[in-house]
Amino acid sequence: MSGIEVTLNNADLWNKFNGPMEMIVTRKNGRKMFPTLEYSIQGLNPTAMYEVYLHMERMDDHKTVTVSKVR
């Protein structure tokens, strides 16, 4: 075990997005669909170099569709 621990700082906010939702875009440039990813990493060697990657996978069959109306 490496002893490195990653913690999602705003997990309570992300848990609110667990499940299907409906989004209505009210502005021309839209809005953020999900909260910012904020995390803390503990247990790193301060003299070492690290790379951090984020891998996301679809976990369900829900699809998001964007409908654009030209005026």
N, C-alpha and C positions, 0 to 999 in steps of 0.2 A: 504494500500500500504506500502511496506517495506522500500522504499527509496533506495534500492540497485540497482545500475545500472552497467550493463556489456557492455563494448564497445569492438568491434573487432578493434584492432589497425591497422591491415593491410587489411582493407576491400577493398581498391582499387585494391590490388593484387588479392584477392579472387574473385572479380567481373570479372576479366579477364577469370576465369575458369567457368563462367556461360554459359553452353551450351555444346553441344557435341564436342569432340576433338579427335584427333588421336595422339597416342603416339608411337614412335619408340624407343625401347631400344637399345642403342648403346654400352653399357658396360655390362660386365658379371654380375655385381651386380645391374644393372639397374639405375634408378634415382628416385627421389621423384616425386610422381604423383601430389601432391598438396603442396601449401606453408605451412609453419609452422603456427599453430594456436597461434596467439598472441593477448591477450586481457587484458583489465584493468577492475578492479572491484572497484567501488566507493560506499561509504555509509555504509561500514561495521563498526561494533562496535569493536574497537581495543582490548577490553578485552574478547571478545566472541570467541568461537571455531566454525569453519565452515567446511563443506564438499562441494566440488564442483564436479558436475557430468556433463558429456557431453553425450547427447543423440542424435544419428543421425538416420534419417529415409530416405529411398529412396524416392525421389520426382518425378521421372520419370521412363520411361521404358528403358532407355539407359543402356546397359550392357558393361562391360569391359572384354575382353577376352585376356588371356595371351597364346601365342603360344611359345613353347619351342622347339628349334632345337638342337639336340645332334650332336656334331661334333666329 
